[in-house]
Amino acid sequence: MAILLTACSQASAANPSIEEQAWMSSAHSDVDSSSFTYWDEDEPLEIPVECAKCHSTPGYLDFLGVDGTQPGQVDQPAATGTTIECEACHDEAAEAKDFSTMPSGLEITGLDQEPNCIECHQGRASALDVLEAVSGLPADEVNTELILPKIHNNPAGATFYGTQAKGGGEYPQYPYAAKFYHGFDTCATCHDSHNLELRVDKCGACHLGATTLEGVRNIRLSRIDYDGDGDISEGLAGEIETMLEKLLFTVQLYAALTEEADLISYDGGFVTESGDEYTTWTPSLLQAAYNYQYAAEDPGAYSHNPAYIMQLLFDSIDELGGSTRGMTRPRTTQ
């Protein structure tokens, strides 16, 4: 792939700063990643409008309106050959940006450092997509016209803001947690903005033993047994993992017991026994499966907004007819 010689690559080749060196070790600079090379064999050789915002520097600058076009949208395909480079986040328009529009269409305002992170780390679907898909349909009847809304990418930004962003497939009859306030209110507070790594030293300042990634995964905020497995010493990551397992079991049991529905499994996406894309959805199954996918696609959900994620998982198990015996739904306090 022919890499464009940008400001980042020029500076890095000459005398890279600490920040530039950090960026060069990050996924944002990985010139061989499929995130930036997926379109290299296409004809014409370009990144489509719907992908360019998050998979190229010129695409994001187009989204910001730096090229003189309307901000908030990408107007033309982007050239291949870039990654997410310095000017994508350090352009004046990027630094002045203080809001982000979520896939639900809801706008989160008054943001500080995180809008540019959230624009590409918010997923590509929302609760509203799910509710629109199932609206007015019999809850437990197979409808082969239903299509599972795909998250596509880590929805961390939407998860962080919970019901304010409505990234998860919320059930209208239940309340859900809003933004997870715990003293770390921007992406860059917890993640190095250049190498993207988790800044575990920040966690260890308040949480004993949280000096490694595994230590952070072992953080828990209370002695409540959310997943019902009797273990109140495991971290919130463990609680969520067990709830995911219970939801997947419930999804599979529901499909097995539903007339005309194929058996279902999950392998980075929901598939049939033969490995084909799953198509025999009922509205109930679609919403629960969406929430499984949503939680599974955010590996940091335990720190981004554990209450919101566990509420989605608990409600999905319950609404699909699974057992929540011994489990506890997190309270909504905000």
N, C-alpha and C positions, 0 to 999 in steps of 0.2 A: 504494500500500500504506500502510495506517495504521500508522505506527511507534509502538510503545509508548514513553512517556516514562520511561525507566529512569534509574537513578543515573548511568550513564555519560553519557546524553544531557543530563541536567540539569546535571551538572558541566561538560561540554564547552560547553554553551550559555552558561554564566555566565563562567567563567574557567578554561579548560582548562589542565591541567598539561602538562609536556613529554610525559609518558607518555600522557596522553589524546589529545594532538595526534598522537602516533605511532600510537596505536590507530585514530584516525579516518582515517589514510592506508592502513590495512591491509585485506586481504580480509575480515578478521573483522568489519569495520564496514560493508561494502558492502551497503547496503540494497536495491540493485537487482540484486544477484547472484542467479542462479537457485538458488544454494545456500540462499537464504532466501525466495525468491518462488515457487518451483516449485509450491507448493500453494495459491497465492492465488486460483485459479479453482475449487478443489475444493469440493464440497458433501458433508459439512459442511466449513467453513473451519477446517482444523486440520492439523497435521503428524503423520503416523502414528507409532505407538509405535516402530516399527523405524527411523525416521529422526530422531526428535526429539532424541536424545542429542547429535548432532553438528550439527544444523541449527537449534538454538534455545537460548536461555539457560534458559528454564524446563525444557526437556527435559533439559539437562545437570544442572541442580539436582535434578530428579527422580531422575536416575541416581545422584547422590551421596547421595540420601536426605534432602536438606535439607527436603523437604516432609513428612517423617515416615514415608515409605514405605521399603520394603526397599532398602538401597544395592546398587548393582551391576546394577540393571535399571530400565527405564523402565516405569512402571505405567499411564500414560495418555497419550493424544495431547496435544501441546502447541499452544498458541495460535500462530497466525502473527503476524508483526509484530515479531519480535526478530532480532538477529544474535547473534554471540558477544561478549557484553558483559563489562564489568569483573567483575561478581559471579560470572560463570561460573567464573573462575579464581581469584578472590580471596575467595571464601567460605571460612569456617573449615574446612569439610569438604574443600574442594578443596586448601587449603594443607596440610592434614594427610595427604592421600593420599600413600602411598609405594609403591604397587604398581599394576600394570596387567595385566589378563587379555587375552591375545592371541586372535585368531580361532581359533587351534589349541586353545584352552582352557588353554594353558600360562600360568602366572602369573610375571611378572617382578617380583621384590621388591627391597627396599632401594633404591628410587629416590629421587632428590633432587627436582629441580625439574620433571622431565619427565613425570610420570604423566598430567597433564591434557592435555598435548600428544599423548601417545601414544594416549590413548583414542580420538581421532578421526583419527589419522594412522597407522593400522596396517593399512589395507585391510579387506576383509570376507571373506577366504578364506584358506586355509592349505594346507600340504602334506598335512595329514590329510584335508581335503576331497577332494583329488586321489586319494590312495591309497585312500580309501573308495570313490570312484567307479569305479576301475579294478580293484579287488580281485577276483581269481578269473576275470577275463575274458581271452580270448585276446588277446595284445598287439597283433596286427596285423590283427584283423578288425573291420570297420566295425560299430558298434553305435549305431543312431540314438536309443537311449534315453539315451546319455551326454550330459551337459550340462556345458559348461565353467564351472567356478566363477569368478565375476566378482570381480576385485579391488575395483572400484567407486571407490576413491580411493587416493591416494598411500600406499603401505605403508611409509613411511620408518621409523617406529618399529619395525616388525617386522624390517625389513632391518638396522637398526642392531644388533639383538641376534642376528642370524643364526640359527643352529640352535637357540639357546635359545628362540626364538619360533616357529620352523618356519613362517615365512610363505611361503617358496618351496616349489616342488614337488620336494622332495629325493628322490633315489633311495636307497633304504635301504642299498645295498651300498657307498656312498661316505661318507667323513667330510666335514663342512662346518664352516666357520669360525663361531665364536661371536661375541660382542660385539666390535666394532671399537674397541679401545683405542688412542687416539693423543693422549691428554692433553686431549681435549675430550669429556667423558663425559655431557653433558646437551644437550638440544635448545637451551636458552637460552645455552649457551656459544657456539654457532655462529650462532644466529638471534636477532635482537632479539625479545624476547618480546611487544613491543607492535606494532611495524610489520611484524614477521615477516621482515624483510630479512636476507640473509646478512651476517654481520659479517666482511667480508673483511680488515679490519685485523688480526683474530686470526690468519688464515692467513698473512698476509704477514710476521708476526713470525718464523716458522720457514722458510717457503718463499719463496725468492727469486723476485720477480716476481709473486707471488700477491696483487696489490693491487686487482684487478678480478675480476669474475665469470669472465671468460675466462681470467685468470691462474690462478684456482682450478681451473678445468677442465683446465688444463695441468699440474697437479701430478702427479708420478708418484713411486712409492716405490722403484723398482728399475729395472735395465736389462734386465729380462726382457721378451721379446716375447710377451705373453700371447695376442694375437689372431692372430699369425702373419703379419702384413703386412710385416714387415721394418723397421718404423718404431719405434725405441726412444727417440725424442725426444718423441713425442706424450704428452699427459696420460692419466691413467686413464680420463677421460671418453671419449677417443678409442678406447682399447682396448675399452671396453664397447660403444661404438657399432658398431665393426666386428664384434664378436662377435654383436651383435643382428642385423646384416645377414646374417651367415653362418647364424645360426639360422633366420631367416625364409626364406632360400633353401632350407635343408635341409627345413623344414616344407613349403614349396611343392613341392619335388621329391618328397618322400615321398608327399604327397597325390596328385600326378600319376601316380605309379607304383603306387598302391594301388587294387586292384580295388574298385569301388563307391563310392570316395571322390570327392567333388567337388573341383574346383580351389579353392584357398584363397588369400585375401589378407587384409591387416590394414589397417583404417582406423579406429583407435580401438577396434576389436573385430574378431574374425575373421568374415569374410563370404565368400560364394560369388562367382562371376564376375558374377552378376546383382545383387549387393548385399544378398542375403538373409542372415540369420543362419546361420552354418555349423552343420550338424547331422550330417554323416557322419564322426563321429570314430571313430578306433580308440583304444584305451587309450594306446598309445605316442604318437600324435599329440596327444591331449588333454594329456598331461603336459608335452610339449615346448612346446605352444602356451601352456599356463598359465605356464610359466617365461618365455616371451617377453613375455607380457602383464605379468607381475610386474615384470620389469626395466624394461620400457618405461614403466610407470606411475609409476616413481620417478625423476624427472629428476635427483635428487641422489644416486643410487646410488653414483656414483664416490667420494663422500666419506662416505656413510653406512656402507657396508661393501663396498668393491670386491671383496675376496677372495670373499665369499659370493656376490655376484652373478655374478662370472666363473666360479665353480665351477658354479653352476646352468646357465649358458649353455653352458659346455664340455661338461658331462655330457649336456645335452639334445641337442646336436649329435651327440655320440658315440653315445648310445643310440638315436637315430633313424637311425643309419647314415650320417651325414654325415662329411665329412673333417675331421679335426683336425690334419692335417699342418702342422707348423711352429708350432702353437699350444702353449701351456703352461698346464696347470691349476694355479692358485695352491695352494700348500701350506697345510695346516691346522696352525697352530702353537699354537692355544689349546684 
